[in-house]
Amino acid sequence: AYFGKYGSMQSINYGSVCVYEKTNNEWKQKGTLFDGRDLNPDPDVGGSLGVGTQLSGDGKRLVFSYQPGSDITNRAFKIYDWSSIDNDWKQSGPDILFGEDGFDIDDGLNRYKLSRDGTTLAALVGDSNSERRVRLYFLPKN
């Protein structure tokens, strides 16, 4: 998976996520390019895709974090599964939201991991008092 940053004329880094697959010694984009601007269409709001993109061992589940607005304590995960019928990524379930209970992922340090089989997401979360917890999310098989 690829993570890239780019901005608008107003220097807002929205970010992007894209998956590439190597076939016959050639790298090709696999499905949709996820553009942070699509998650944050209002350029005055800001926000961005996260830096910790995770891909399951079989390459069929993609997880990345994003900040849906300018509030850095309001972050979420998006989970996508590969659809061989549509030949594209399809969102799997609702976003996993953080920050509502005072605990948030430390996205800048990539403190979350997707299991090799793509069924467990572990996230280290913390609050403003530096208290840390590990949250586990059990996901359906893709």
N, C-alpha and C positions, 0 to 999 in steps of 0.2 A: 504494500500500500504506500502511496505517496501523499505527503502533506506539504502544501505550498502556501506561502503567504503573499498576498498582493493587496494593494489598496486603491482607493479612489483618489480623485483630485484632492480630497480632504484628508488624505493620509490615514484612513481608517483601514486597519488590517482585518479583512473579513475571513481570509483563509480559504483553502480548498482541500478536498480529499479526493484522490483518484486511485484506482487499483489497476496495476499493469500485470499482464500475464505473458510469460515467454513461451512462444510456440515456434518450432522450427528455427531456432536461433534469432528470433525477432520478437521484440517487446511490443505488445499491443495493449491499448487501453481496454479494460474489461468493464463494460457498462458505463453508467453515468459518472460524470465529474460532479462531485458535490461542492457547490459554491456557497460560501458563507453568506453572500448577499441574498441567496434564496431564503435563508433562515432569518435574515435581518434586512428586509426590503427597504426600511426607512434609513437613509444614510445618516440621519441625525441621532439615531439610537445607538449605533455602534454594534458591539458584540463581535464574536468570531467563532470559528471552528477551533476545537482544541488540538493540541499538539500530539496527543497520545493515541494515534490510530492503532487498532488491534484487528488482526485477521485470524480466523480459526485455522487450524492445521491443514484442513482440506481446502481452504480458500473460499468457503461457501458462506461464511458469516463475517460481517464487518461491523465493528463498533468504533464510534468516535464520540468525543465530548464536544459540546458547544455551549456557548454563552449566548442566550437568546436576547440579550439587551446589554445595556452599559453597566448594569449592576454585577460586579464580579462575584458576588455571593449567590448568584442565581445561575446555576449551571445544570446541564443535563447530558444524558447519554442518548444517542440514537443507535438503534440496532437494525441492521439490514441483512437479509438473506438473499443469496443468489438464486434467481429463477431461470432455469434452463429453458423453460417455455417462452418467457418474455425476453430472454437473453439480456437481463438487466437486474439491478438490485431493487428489492422490494422491502419497504419498512416492515419490521417484525414487531408488532405490538406498540403500545404507547411509549413515549419518551420516559426515561427514568430521571426524575427531577431531584435536585438537591437544594439545600439552603433553607427550606421551609422550617426545619427543626433546629436551625443554628449550626448544623454540620454541613460541610461542603467538601468536595474532592479538591485535592491540591493538584489541579490540572497541569500547572507549569512544570511539575516534577514527575509527571507521568506515573502517578501512583495508583494505577489500576491495570488489571490484566484479565484477558479472556483465556479460558482454558483451551487446551489444544483441540478438544472436541467441540468447542463453542457452546457448551451448555452451562458454564458457570462464569460469572463475572465477579471478580473480587475488587473492591475499591477501598483504599485507605482514606478515611475522612477525618477531618479535624474541626474544632470550633475555635472561637477567638481566644480561649484560655489554653490553647495548645493541647487540649485533650484529644486523643486519637482513638479511633475505632476502625475495625474492618467490617465492611458490609459485604455480604454475599448475595448475589442474585442468581437464582436458578432459572435458566432459560429453556424453553422447549427445544427439542432437536429440530434442526432445519432440514 
